[in-house]
Amino acid sequence: MITFFTPTDNHVIYYNKGKRTIRVFRTIDGQQIADMKCPAKVRQALATQDGQALVVGYEDGAVQMFLIVDRFDSTTVAHLKSWRKYQLESYVEPVQQMTLDKEPQLDTTEL
């Protein structure tokens, strides 16, 4: 079992080894806001300094990141919207560049 507070003390993270689930609770009222099934046994888990993400390391070597979003907290909902927009913009440009780099060149020497 792994249990800890996020750095902002807004949430408690609880990992149940038997069920392989991670649950997130609000500290202000104890309400559960997330229940996630893990693909493998958790070896390490930690929250980011801003308390808005959880990084989990598994027994098989995989690492996964979860965003902590409380749908009743407008600041976390706004953060999620801005994060998604930022992520989309950061992926579109490199993909477009990779596509341009991979376009086949027309070889006119054999015509």
Phi and psi restraints in degrees (range 20) as a CNS / XPLOR table:
assign (resid 1 and name C) (resid 2 and name N)
       (resid 2 and name CA) (resid 2 and name C) 1.0 -123.3 20.0 2
assign (resid 2 and name N) (resid 2 and name CA)
       (resid 2 and name C) (resid 3 and name N) 1.0 128.5 20.0 2
assign (resid 2 and name C) (resid 3 and name N)
       (resid 3 and name CA) (resid 3 and name C) 1.0 -140.0 20.0 2
assign (resid 3 and name N) (resid 3 and name CA)
       (resid 3 and name C) (resid 4 and name N) 1.0 132.1 20.0 2
assign (resid 3 and name C) (resid 4 and name N)
       (resid 4 and name CA) (resid 4 and name C) 1.0 -160.8 20.0 2
assign (resid 4 and name N) (resid 4 and name CA)
       (resid 4 and name C) (resid 5 and name N) 1.0 160.4 20.0 2
assign (resid 4 and name C) (resid 5 and name N)
       (resid 5 and name CA) (resid 5 and name C) 1.0 -88.3 20.0 2
assign (resid 5 and name N) (resid 5 and name CA)
       (resid 5 and name C) (resid 6 and name N) 1.0 148.5 20.0 2
assign (resid 5 and name C) (resid 6 and name N)
       (resid 6 and name CA) (resid 6 and name C) 1.0 -70.4 20.0 2
assign (resid 6 and name N) (resid 6 and name CA)
       (resid 6 and name C) (resid 7 and name N) 1.0 159.4 20.0 2
assign (resid 6 and name C) (resid 7 and name N)
       (resid 7 and name CA) (resid 7 and name C) 1.0 -56.9 20.0 2
assign (resid 7 and name N) (resid 7 and name CA)
       (resid 7 and name C) (resid 8 and name N) 1.0 -26.8 20.0 2
assign (resid 7 and name C) (resid 8 and name N)
       (resid 8 and name CA) (resid 8 and name C) 1.0 -86.7 20.0 2
assign (resid 8 and name N) (resid 8 and name CA)
       (resid 8 and name C) (resid 9 and name N) 1.0 -4.8 20.0 2
assign (resid 8 and name C) (resid 9 and name N)
       (resid 9 and name CA) (resid 9 and name C) 1.0 62.0 20.0 2
assign (resid 9 and name N) (resid 9 and name CA)
       (resid 9 and name C) (resid 10 and name N) 1.0 19.5 20.0 2
assign (resid 9 and name C) (resid 10 and name N)
       (resid 10 and name CA) (resid 10 and name C) 1.0 -85.5 20.0 2
assign (resid 10 and name N) (resid 10 and name CA)
       (resid 10 and name C) (resid 11 and name N) 1.0 -21.7 20.0 2
assign (resid 10 and name C) (resid 11 and name N)
       (resid 11 and name CA) (resid 11 and name C) 1.0 -139.4 20.0 2
assign (resid 11 and name N) (resid 11 and name CA)
       (resid 11 and name C) (resid 12 and name N) 1.0 154.0 20.0 2
assign (resid 11 and name C) (resid 12 and name N)
       (resid 12 and name CA) (resid 12 and name C) 1.0 -113.0 20.0 2
assign (resid 12 and name N) (resid 12 and name CA)
       (resid 12 and name C) (resid 13 and name N) 1.0 132.2 20.0 2
assign (resid 12 and name C) (resid 13 and name N)
       (resid 13 and name CA) (resid 13 and name C) 1.0 -103.6 20.0 2
assign (resid 13 and name N) (resid 13 and name CA)
       (resid 13 and name C) (resid 14 and name N) 1.0 131.5 20.0 2
assign (resid 13 and name C) (resid 14 and name N)
       (resid 14 and name CA) (resid 14 and name C) 1.0 -131.9 20.0 2
assign (resid 14 and name N) (resid 14 and name CA)
       (resid 14 and name C) (resid 15 and name N) 1.0 122.8 20.0 2
assign (resid 14 and name C) (resid 15 and name N)
       (resid 15 and name CA) (resid 15 and name C) 1.0 -110.1 20.0 2
assign (resid 15 and name N) (resid 15 and name CA)
       (resid 15 and name C) (resid 16 and name N) 1.0 125.2 20.0 2
assign (resid 15 and name C) (resid 16 and name N)
       (resid 16 and name CA) (resid 16 and name C) 1.0 -100.5 20.0 2
assign (resid 16 and name N) (resid 16 and name CA)
       (resid 16 and name C) (resid 17 and name N) 1.0 111.1 20.0 2
assign (resid 16 and name C) (resid 17 and name N)
       (resid 17 and name CA) (resid 17 and name C) 1.0 -65.3 20.0 2
assign (resid 17 and name N) (resid 17 and name CA)
       (resid 17 and name C) (resid 18 and name N) 1.0 -38.0 20.0 2
assign (resid 17 and name C) (resid 18 and name N)
       (resid 18 and name CA) (resid 18 and name C) 1.0 -65.5 20.0 2
assign (resid 18 and name N) (resid 18 and name CA)
       (resid 18 and name C) (resid 19 and name N) 1.0 -44.0 20.0 2
assign (resid 18 and name C) (resid 19 and name N)
       (resid 19 and name CA) (resid 19 and name C) 1.0 -90.1 20.0 2
assign (resid 19 and name N) (resid 19 and name CA)
       (resid 19 and name C) (resid 20 and name N) 1.0 -10.4 20.0 2
assign (resid 19 and name C) (resid 20 and name N)
       (resid 20 and name CA) (resid 20 and name C) 1.0 52.7 20.0 2
assign (resid 20 and name N) (resid 20 and name CA)
       (resid 20 and name C) (resid 21 and name N) 1.0 49.9 20.0 2
assign (resid 20 and name C) (resid 21 and name N)
       (resid 21 and name CA) (resid 21 and name C) 1.0 -124.6 20.0 2
assign (resid 21 and name N) (resid 21 and name CA)
       (resid 21 and name C) (resid 22 and name N) 1.0 148.3 20.0 2
assign (resid 21 and name C) (resid 22 and name N)
       (resid 22 and name CA) (resid 22 and name C) 1.0 -112.5 20.0 2
assign (resid 22 and name N) (resid 22 and name CA)
       (resid 22 and name C) (resid 23 and name N) 1.0 128.7 20.0 2
assign (resid 22 and name C) (resid 23 and name N)
       (resid 23 and name CA) (resid 23 and name C) 1.0 -118.8 20.0 2
assign (resid 23 and name N) (resid 23 and name CA)
       (resid 23 and name C) (resid 24 and name N) 1.0 143.7 20.0 2
assign (resid 23 and name C) (resid 24 and name N)
       (resid 24 and name CA) (resid 24 and name C) 1.0 -119.9 20.0 2
assign (resid 24 and name N) (resid 24 and name CA)
       (resid 24 and name C) (resid 25 and name N) 1.0 130.0 20.0 2
assign (resid 24 and name C) (resid 25 and name N)
       (resid 25 and name CA) (resid 25 and name C) 1.0 -122.1 20.0 2
assign (resid 25 and name N) (resid 25 and name CA)
       (resid 25 and name C) (resid 26 and name N) 1.0 142.1 20.0 2
assign (resid 25 and name C) (resid 26 and name N)
       (resid 26 and name CA) (resid 26 and name C) 1.0 -74.5 20.0 2
assign (resid 26 and name N) (resid 26 and name CA)
       (resid 26 and name C) (resid 27 and name N) 1.0 135.3 20.0 2
assign (resid 26 and name C) (resid 27 and name N)
       (resid 27 and name CA) (resid 27 and name C) 1.0 -78.1 20.0 2
assign (resid 27 and name N) (resid 27 and name CA)
       (resid 27 and name C) (resid 28 and name N) 1.0 -27.0 20.0 2
assign (resid 27 and name C) (resid 28 and name N)
       (resid 28 and name CA) (resid 28 and name C) 1.0 -65.0 20.0 2
assign (resid 28 and name N) (resid 28 and name CA)
       (resid 28 and name C) (resid 29 and name N) 1.0 -34.3 20.0 2
assign (resid 28 and name C) (resid 29 and name N)
       (resid 29 and name CA) (resid 29 and name C) 1.0 -135.7 20.0 2
assign (resid 29 and name N) (resid 29 and name CA)
       (resid 29 and name C) (resid 30 and name N) 1.0 0.5 20.0 2
assign (resid 29 and name C) (resid 30 and name N)
       (resid 30 and name CA) (resid 30 and name C) 1.0 75.0 20.0 2
assign (resid 30 and name N) (resid 30 and name CA)
       (resid 30 and name C) (resid 31 and name N) 1.0 7.4 20.0 2
assign (resid 30 and name C) (resid 31 and name N)
       (resid 31 and name CA) (resid 31 and name C) 1.0 -71.5 20.0 2
assign (resid 31 and name N) (resid 31 and name CA)
       (resid 31 and name C) (resid 32 and name N) 1.0 132.4 20.0 2
assign (resid 31 and name C) (resid 32 and name N)
       (resid 32 and name CA) (resid 32 and name C) 1.0 -75.4 20.0 2
assign (resid 32 and name N) (resid 32 and name CA)
       (resid 32 and name C) (resid 33 and name N) 1.0 128.6 20.0 2
assign (resid 32 and name C) (resid 33 and name N)
       (resid 33 and name CA) (resid 33 and name C) 1.0 -114.2 20.0 2
assign (resid 33 and name N) (resid 33 and name CA)
       (resid 33 and name C) (resid 34 and name N) 1.0 -9.3 20.0 2
assign (resid 33 and name C) (resid 34 and name N)
       (resid 34 and name CA) (resid 34 and name C) 1.0 -154.4 20.0 2
assign (resid 34 and name N) (resid 34 and name CA)
       (resid 34 and name C) (resid 35 and name N) 1.0 148.4 20.0 2
assign (resid 34 and name C) (resid 35 and name N)
       (resid 35 and name CA) (resid 35 and name C) 1.0 -146.4 20.0 2
assign (resid 35 and name N) (resid 35 and name CA)
       (resid 35 and name C) (resid 36 and name N) 1.0 107.6 20.0 2
assign (resid 35 and name C) (resid 36 and name N)
       (resid 36 and name CA) (resid 36 and name C) 1.0 -118.7 20.0 2
assign (resid 36 and name N) (resid 36 and name CA)
       (resid 36 and name C) (resid 37 and name N) 1.0 134.0 20.0 2
assign (resid 36 and name C) (resid 37 and name N)
       (resid 37 and name CA) (resid 37 and name C) 1.0 -84.2 20.0 2
assign (resid 37 and name N) (resid 37 and name CA)
       (resid 37 and name C) (resid 38 and name N) 1.0 129.7 20.0 2
assign (resid 37 and name C) (resid 38 and name N)
       (resid 38 and name CA) (resid 38 and name C) 1.0 -92.4 20.0 2
assign (resid 38 and name N) (resid 38 and name CA)
       (resid 38 and name C) (resid 39 and name N) 1.0 142.4 20.0 2
assign (resid 38 and name C) (resid 39 and name N)
       (resid 39 and name CA) (resid 39 and name C) 1.0 -74.3 20.0 2
assign (resid 39 and name N) (resid 39 and name CA)
       (resid 39 and name C) (resid 40 and name N) 1.0 -18.9 20.0 2
assign (resid 39 and name C) (resid 40 and name N)
       (resid 40 and name CA) (resid 40 and name C) 1.0 -151.9 20.0 2
assign (resid 40 and name N) (resid 40 and name CA)
       (resid 40 and name C) (resid 41 and name N) 1.0 175.4 20.0 2
assign (resid 40 and name C) (resid 41 and name N)
       (resid 41 and name CA) (resid 41 and name C) 1.0 -67.9 20.0 2
assign (resid 41 and name N) (resid 41 and name CA)
       (resid 41 and name C) (resid 42 and name N) 1.0 136.7 20.0 2
assign (resid 41 and name C) (resid 42 and name N)
       (resid 42 and name CA) (resid 42 and name C) 1.0 -81.1 20.0 2
assign (resid 42 and name N) (resid 42 and name CA)
       (resid 42 and name C) (resid 43 and name N) 1.0 130.8 20.0 2
assign (resid 42 and name C) (resid 43 and name N)
       (resid 43 and name CA) (resid 43 and name C) 1.0 -100.5 20.0 2
assign (resid 43 and name N) (resid 43 and name CA)
       (resid 43 and name C) (resid 44 and name N) 1.0 -35.9 20.0 2
assign (resid 43 and name C) (resid 44 and name N)
       (resid 44 and name CA) (resid 44 and name C) 1.0 -150.2 20.0 2
assign (resid 44 and name N) (resid 44 and name CA)
       (resid 44 and name C) (resid 45 and name N) 1.0 143.7 20.0 2
assign (resid 44 and name C) (resid 45 and name N)
       (resid 45 and name CA) (resid 45 and name C) 1.0 -144.5 20.0 2
assign (resid 45 and name N) (resid 45 and name CA)
       (resid 45 and name C) (resid 46 and name N) 1.0 140.2 20.0 2
assign (resid 45 and name C) (resid 46 and name N)
       (resid 46 and name CA) (resid 46 and name C) 1.0 -151.6 20.0 2
assign (resid 46 and name N) (resid 46 and name CA)
       (resid 46 and name C) (resid 47 and name N) 1.0 154.1 20.0 2
assign (resid 46 and name C) (resid 47 and name N)
       (resid 47 and name CA) (resid 47 and name C) 1.0 -100.5 20.0 2
assign (resid 47 and name N) (resid 47 and name CA)
       (resid 47 and name C) (resid 48 and name N) 1.0 150.8 20.0 2
assign (resid 47 and name C) (resid 48 and name N)
       (resid 48 and name CA) (resid 48 and name C) 1.0 -69.0 20.0 2
assign (resid 48 and name N) (resid 48 and name CA)
       (resid 48 and name C) (resid 49 and name N) 1.0 162.2 20.0 2
assign (resid 48 and name C) (resid 49 and name N)
       (resid 49 and name CA) (resid 49 and name C) 1.0 -60.0 20.0 2
assign (resid 49 and name N) (resid 49 and name CA)
       (resid 49 and name C) (resid 50 and name N) 1.0 -31.6 20.0 2
assign (resid 49 and name C) (resid 50 and name N)
       (resid 50 and name CA) (resid 50 and name C) 1.0 -82.7 20.0 2
assign (resid 50 and name N) (resid 50 and name CA)
       (resid 50 and name C) (resid 51 and name N) 1.0 -3.4 20.0 2
assign (resid 50 and name C) (resid 51 and name N)
       (resid 51 and name CA) (resid 51 and name C) 1.0 71.6 20.0 2
assign (resid 51 and name N) (resid 51 and name CA)
       (resid 51 and name C) (resid 52 and name N) 1.0 15.8 20.0 2
assign (resid 51 and name C) (resid 52 and name N)
       (resid 52 and name CA) (resid 52 and name C) 1.0 -107.1 20.0 2
assign (resid 52 and name N) (resid 52 and name CA)
       (resid 52 and name C) (resid 53 and name N) 1.0 1.2 20.0 2
assign (resid 52 and name C) (resid 53 and name N)
       (resid 53 and name CA) (resid 53 and name C) 1.0 -146.6 20.0 2
assign (resid 53 and name N) (resid 53 and name CA)
       (resid 53 and name C) (resid 54 and name N) 1.0 153.8 20.0 2
assign (resid 53 and name C) (resid 54 and name N)
       (resid 54 and name CA) (resid 54 and name C) 1.0 -124.3 20.0 2
assign (resid 54 and name N) (resid 54 and name CA)
       (resid 54 and name C) (resid 55 and name N) 1.0 127.7 20.0 2
assign (resid 54 and name C) (resid 55 and name N)
       (resid 55 and name CA) (resid 55 and name C) 1.0 -109.2 20.0 2
assign (resid 55 and name N) (resid 55 and name CA)
       (resid 55 and name C) (resid 56 and name N) 1.0 127.6 20.0 2
assign (resid 55 and name C) (resid 56 and name N)
       (resid 56 and name CA) (resid 56 and name C) 1.0 -123.2 20.0 2
assign (resid 56 and name N) (resid 56 and name CA)
       (resid 56 and name C) (resid 57 and name N) 1.0 131.3 20.0 2
assign (resid 56 and name C) (resid 57 and name N)
       (resid 57 and name CA) (resid 57 and name C) 1.0 -108.1 20.0 2
assign (resid 57 and name N) (resid 57 and name CA)
       (resid 57 and name C) (resid 58 and name N) 1.0 131.8 20.0 2
assign (resid 57 and name C) (resid 58 and name N)
       (resid 58 and name CA) (resid 58 and name C) 1.0 -104.1 20.0 2
assign (resid 58 and name N) (resid 58 and name CA)
       (resid 58 and name C) (resid 59 and name N) 1.0 163.6 20.0 2
assign (resid 58 and name C) (resid 59 and name N)
       (resid 59 and name CA) (resid 59 and name C) 1.0 -58.1 20.0 2
assign (resid 59 and name N) (resid 59 and name CA)
       (resid 59 and name C) (resid 60 and name N) 1.0 -32.7 20.0 2
assign (resid 59 and name C) (resid 60 and name N)
       (resid 60 and name CA) (resid 60 and name C) 1.0 -83.5 20.0 2
assign (resid 60 and name N) (resid 60 and name CA)
       (resid 60 and name C) (resid 61 and name N) 1.0 2.9 20.0 2
assign (resid 60 and name C) (resid 61 and name N)
       (resid 61 and name CA) (resid 61 and name C) 1.0 96.6 20.0 2
assign (resid 61 and name N) (resid 61 and name CA)
       (resid 61 and name C) (resid 62 and name N) 1.0 -8.2 20.0 2
assign (resid 61 and name C) (resid 62 and name N)
       (resid 62 and name CA) (resid 62 and name C) 1.0 -73.6 20.0 2
assign (resid 62 and name N) (resid 62 and name CA)
       (resid 62 and name C) (resid 63 and name N) 1.0 152.6 20.0 2
assign (resid 62 and name C) (resid 63 and name N)
       (resid 63 and name CA) (resid 63 and name C) 1.0 -128.6 20.0 2
assign (resid 63 and name N) (resid 63 and name CA)
       (resid 63 and name C) (resid 64 and name N) 1.0 137.2 20.0 2
assign (resid 63 and name C) (resid 64 and name N)
       (resid 64 and name CA) (resid 64 and name C) 1.0 -136.2 20.0 2
assign (resid 64 and name N) (resid 64 and name CA)
       (resid 64 and name C) (resid 65 and name N) 1.0 146.9 20.0 2
assign (resid 64 and name C) (resid 65 and name N)
       (resid 65 and name CA) (resid 65 and name C) 1.0 -119.7 20.0 2
assign (resid 65 and name N) (resid 65 and name CA)
       (resid 65 and name C) (resid 66 and name N) 1.0 132.9 20.0 2
assign (resid 65 and name C) (resid 66 and name N)
       (resid 66 and name CA) (resid 66 and name C) 1.0 -116.2 20.0 2
assign (resid 66 and name N) (resid 66 and name CA)
       (resid 66 and name C) (resid 67 and name N) 1.0 137.6 20.0 2
assign (resid 66 and name C) (resid 67 and name N)
       (resid 67 and name CA) (resid 67 and name C) 1.0 -85.0 20.0 2
assign (resid 67 and name N) (resid 67 and name CA)
       (resid 67 and name C) (resid 68 and name N) 1.0 137.2 20.0 2
assign (resid 67 and name C) (resid 68 and name N)
       (resid 68 and name CA) (resid 68 and name C) 1.0 -94.4 20.0 2
assign (resid 68 and name N) (resid 68 and name CA)
       (resid 68 and name C) (resid 69 and name N) 1.0 107.3 20.0 2
assign (resid 68 and name C) (resid 69 and name N)
       (resid 69 and name CA) (resid 69 and name C) 1.0 -125.1 20.0 2
assign (resid 69 and name N) (resid 69 and name CA)
       (resid 69 and name C) (resid 70 and name N) 1.0 121.4 20.0 2
assign (resid 69 and name C) (resid 70 and name N)
       (resid 70 and name CA) (resid 70 and name C) 1.0 -102.2 20.0 2
assign (resid 70 and name N) (resid 70 and name CA)
       (resid 70 and name C) (resid 71 and name N) 1.0 111.3 20.0 2
assign (resid 70 and name C) (resid 71 and name N)
       (resid 71 and name CA) (resid 71 and name C) 1.0 -64.0 20.0 2
assign (resid 71 and name N) (resid 71 and name CA)
       (resid 71 and name C) (resid 72 and name N) 1.0 -14.5 20.0 2
assign (resid 71 and name C) (resid 72 and name N)
       (resid 72 and name CA) (resid 72 and name C) 1.0 -94.6 20.0 2
assign (resid 72 and name N) (resid 72 and name CA)
       (resid 72 and name C) (resid 73 and name N) 1.0 -1.6 20.0 2
assign (resid 72 and name C) (resid 73 and name N)
       (resid 73 and name CA) (resid 73 and name C) 1.0 -108.4 20.0 2
assign (resid 73 and name N) (resid 73 and name CA)
       (resid 73 and name C) (resid 74 and name N) 1.0 111.5 20.0 2
assign (resid 73 and name C) (resid 74 and name N)
       (resid 74 and name CA) (resid 74 and name C) 1.0 -62.5 20.0 2
assign (resid 74 and name N) (resid 74 and name CA)
       (resid 74 and name C) (resid 75 and name N) 1.0 -29.1 20.0 2
assign (resid 74 and name C) (resid 75 and name N)
       (resid 75 and name CA) (resid 75 and name C) 1.0 -69.9 20.0 2
assign (resid 75 and name N) (resid 75 and name CA)
       (resid 75 and name C) (resid 76 and name N) 1.0 -36.9 20.0 2
assign (resid 75 and name C) (resid 76 and name N)
       (resid 76 and name CA) (resid 76 and name C) 1.0 -73.9 20.0 2
assign (resid 76 and name N) (resid 76 and name CA)
       (resid 76 and name C) (resid 77 and name N) 1.0 -32.7 20.0 2
assign (resid 76 and name C) (resid 77 and name N)
       (resid 77 and name CA) (resid 77 and name C) 1.0 -66.2 20.0 2
assign (resid 77 and name N) (resid 77 and name CA)
       (resid 77 and name C) (resid 78 and name N) 1.0 -43.3 20.0 2
assign (resid 77 and name C) (resid 78 and name N)
       (resid 78 and name CA) (resid 78 and name C) 1.0 -63.2 20.0 2
assign (resid 78 and name N) (resid 78 and name CA)
       (resid 78 and name C) (resid 79 and name N) 1.0 -39.9 20.0 2
assign (resid 78 and name C) (resid 79 and name N)
       (resid 79 and name CA) (resid 79 and name C) 1.0 -61.9 20.0 2
assign (resid 79 and name N) (resid 79 and name CA)
       (resid 79 and name C) (resid 80 and name N) 1.0 -42.4 20.0 2
assign (resid 79 and name C) (resid 80 and name N)
       (resid 80 and name CA) (resid 80 and name C) 1.0 -62.1 20.0 2
assign (resid 80 and name N) (resid 80 and name CA)
       (resid 80 and name C) (resid 81 and name N) 1.0 -44.5 20.0 2
assign (resid 80 and name C) (resid 81 and name N)
       (resid 81 and name CA) (resid 81 and name C) 1.0 -62.2 20.0 2
assign (resid 81 and name N) (resid 81 and name CA)
       (resid 81 and name C) (resid 82 and name N) 1.0 -43.5 20.0 2
assign (resid 81 and name C) (resid 82 and name N)
       (resid 82 and name CA) (resid 82 and name C) 1.0 -70.0 20.0 2
assign (resid 82 and name N) (resid 82 and name CA)
       (resid 82 and name C) (resid 83 and name N) 1.0 -35.9 20.0 2
assign (resid 82 and name C) (resid 83 and name N)
       (resid 83 and name CA) (resid 83 and name C) 1.0 -64.9 20.0 2
assign (resid 83 and name N) (resid 83 and name CA)
       (resid 83 and name C) (resid 84 and name N) 1.0 -43.7 20.0 2
assign (resid 83 and name C) (resid 84 and name N)
       (resid 84 and name CA) (resid 84 and name C) 1.0 -63.3 20.0 2
assign (resid 84 and name N) (resid 84 and name CA)
       (resid 84 and name C) (resid 85 and name N) 1.0 -41.6 20.0 2
assign (resid 84 and name C) (resid 85 and name N)
       (resid 85 and name CA) (resid 85 and name C) 1.0 -64.6 20.0 2
assign (resid 85 and name N) (resid 85 and name CA)
       (resid 85 and name C) (resid 86 and name N) 1.0 -42.8 20.0 2
assign (resid 85 and name C) (resid 86 and name N)
       (resid 86 and name CA) (resid 86 and name C) 1.0 -62.8 20.0 2
assign (resid 86 and name N) (resid 86 and name CA)
       (resid 86 and name C) (resid 87 and name N) 1.0 -44.9 20.0 2
assign (resid 86 and name C) (resid 87 and name N)
       (resid 87 and name CA) (resid 87 and name C) 1.0 -62.0 20.0 2
assign (resid 87 and name N) (resid 87 and name CA)
       (resid 87 and name C) (resid 88 and name N) 1.0 -44.1 20.0 2
assign (resid 87 and name C) (resid 88 and name N)
       (resid 88 and name CA) (resid 88 and name C) 1.0 -60.3 20.0 2
assign (resid 88 and name N) (resid 88 and name CA)
       (resid 88 and name C) (resid 89 and name N) 1.0 -47.3 20.0 2
assign (resid 88 and name C) (resid 89 and name N)
       (resid 89 and name CA) (resid 89 and name C) 1.0 -63.7 20.0 2
assign (resid 89 and name N) (resid 89 and name CA)
       (resid 89 and name C) (resid 90 and name N) 1.0 -36.7 20.0 2
assign (resid 89 and name C) (resid 90 and name N)
       (resid 90 and name CA) (resid 90 and name C) 1.0 -72.1 20.0 2
assign (resid 90 and name N) (resid 90 and name CA)
       (resid 90 and name C) (resid 91 and name N) 1.0 -24.4 20.0 2
assign (resid 90 and name C) (resid 91 and name N)
       (resid 91 and name CA) (resid 91 and name C) 1.0 -89.5 20.0 2
assign (resid 91 and name N) (resid 91 and name CA)
       (resid 91 and name C) (resid 92 and name N) 1.0 -31.9 20.0 2
assign (resid 91 and name C) (resid 92 and name N)
       (resid 92 and name CA) (resid 92 and name C) 1.0 -64.9 20.0 2
assign (resid 92 and name N) (resid 92 and name CA)
       (resid 92 and name C) (resid 93 and name N) 1.0 -47.7 20.0 2
assign (resid 92 and name C) (resid 93 and name N)
       (resid 93 and name CA) (resid 93 and name C) 1.0 -61.7 20.0 2
assign (resid 93 and name N) (resid 93 and name CA)
       (resid 93 and name C) (resid 94 and name N) 1.0 -49.9 20.0 2
assign (resid 93 and name C) (resid 94 and name N)
       (resid 94 and name CA) (resid 94 and name C) 1.0 -62.5 20.0 2
assign (resid 94 and name N) (resid 94 and name CA)
       (resid 94 and name C) (resid 95 and name N) 1.0 -36.0 20.0 2
assign (resid 94 and name C) (resid 95 and name N)
       (resid 95 and name CA) (resid 95 and name C) 1.0 -66.0 20.0 2
assign (resid 95 and name N) (resid 95 and name CA)
       (resid 95 and name C) (resid 96 and name N) 1.0 -42.3 20.0 2
assign (resid 95 and name C) (resid 96 and name N)
       (resid 96 and name CA) (resid 96 and name C) 1.0 -62.4 20.0 2
assign (resid 96 and name N) (resid 96 and name CA)
       (resid 96 and name C) (resid 97 and name N) 1.0 -41.2 20.0 2
assign (resid 96 and name C) (resid 97 and name N)
       (resid 97 and name CA) (resid 97 and name C) 1.0 -66.7 20.0 2
assign (resid 97 and name N) (resid 97 and name CA)
       (resid 97 and name C) (resid 98 and name N) 1.0 -40.9 20.0 2
assign (resid 97 and name C) (resid 98 and name N)
       (resid 98 and name CA) (resid 98 and name C) 1.0 -63.1 20.0 2
assign (resid 98 and name N) (resid 98 and name CA)
       (resid 98 and name C) (resid 99 and name N) 1.0 -38.3 20.0 2
assign (resid 98 and name C) (resid 99 and name N)
       (resid 99 and name CA) (resid 99 and name C) 1.0 -64.8 20.0 2
assign (resid 99 and name N) (resid 99 and name CA)
       (resid 99 and name C) (resid 100 and name N) 1.0 -42.5 20.0 2
assign (resid 99 and name C) (resid 100 and name N)
       (resid 100 and name CA) (resid 100 and name C) 1.0 -64.6 20.0 2
assign (resid 100 and name N) (resid 100 and name CA)
       (resid 100 and name C) (resid 101 and name N) 1.0 -39.3 20.0 2
assign (resid 100 and name C) (resid 101 and name N)
       (resid 101 and name CA) (resid 101 and name C) 1.0 -67.6 20.0 2
assign (resid 101 and name N) (resid 101 and name CA)
       (resid 101 and name C) (resid 102 and name N) 1.0 -28.9 20.0 2
assign (resid 101 and name C) (resid 102 and name N)
       (resid 102 and name CA) (resid 102 and name C) 1.0 -93.9 20.0 2
assign (resid 102 and name N) (resid 102 and name CA)
       (resid 102 and name C) (resid 103 and name N) 1.0 -3.2 20.0 2
assign (resid 102 and name C) (resid 103 and name N)
       (resid 103 and name CA) (resid 103 and name C) 1.0 -62.4 20.0 2
assign (resid 103 and name N) (resid 103 and name CA)
       (resid 103 and name C) (resid 104 and name N) 1.0 132.2 20.0 2
assign (resid 103 and name C) (resid 104 and name N)
       (resid 104 and name CA) (resid 104 and name C) 1.0 -66.3 20.0 2
assign (resid 104 and name N) (resid 104 and name CA)
       (resid 104 and name C) (resid 105 and name N) 1.0 142.3 20.0 2
assign (resid 104 and name C) (resid 105 and name N)
       (resid 105 and name CA) (resid 105 and name C) 1.0 -89.3 20.0 2
assign (resid 105 and name N) (resid 105 and name CA)
       (resid 105 and name C) (resid 106 and name N) 1.0 137.2 20.0 2
assign (resid 105 and name C) (resid 106 and name N)
       (resid 106 and name CA) (resid 106 and name C) 1.0 -79.5 20.0 2
assign (resid 106 and name N) (resid 106 and name CA)
       (resid 106 and name C) (resid 107 and name N) 1.0 121.4 20.0 2
assign (resid 106 and name C) (resid 107 and name N)
       (resid 107 and name CA) (resid 107 and name C) 1.0 -95.3 20.0 2
assign (resid 107 and name N) (resid 107 and name CA)
       (resid 107 and name C) (resid 108 and name N) 1.0 108.6 20.0 2
assign (resid 107 and name C) (resid 108 and name N)
       (resid 108 and name CA) (resid 108 and name C) 1.0 -93.2 20.0 2
assign (resid 108 and name N) (resid 108 and name CA)
       (resid 108 and name C) (resid 109 and name N) 1.0 0.5 20.0 2
assign (resid 108 and name C) (resid 109 and name N)
       (resid 109 and name CA) (resid 109 and name C) 1.0 -73.9 20.0 2
assign (resid 109 and name N) (resid 109 and name CA)
       (resid 109 and name C) (resid 110 and name N) 1.0 -23.5 20.0 2
assign (resid 109 and name C) (resid 110 and name N)
       (resid 110 and name CA) (resid 110 and name C) 1.0 -92.4 20.0 2
assign (resid 110 and name N) (resid 110 and name CA)
       (resid 110 and name C) (resid 111 and name N) 1.0 -1.6 20.0 2
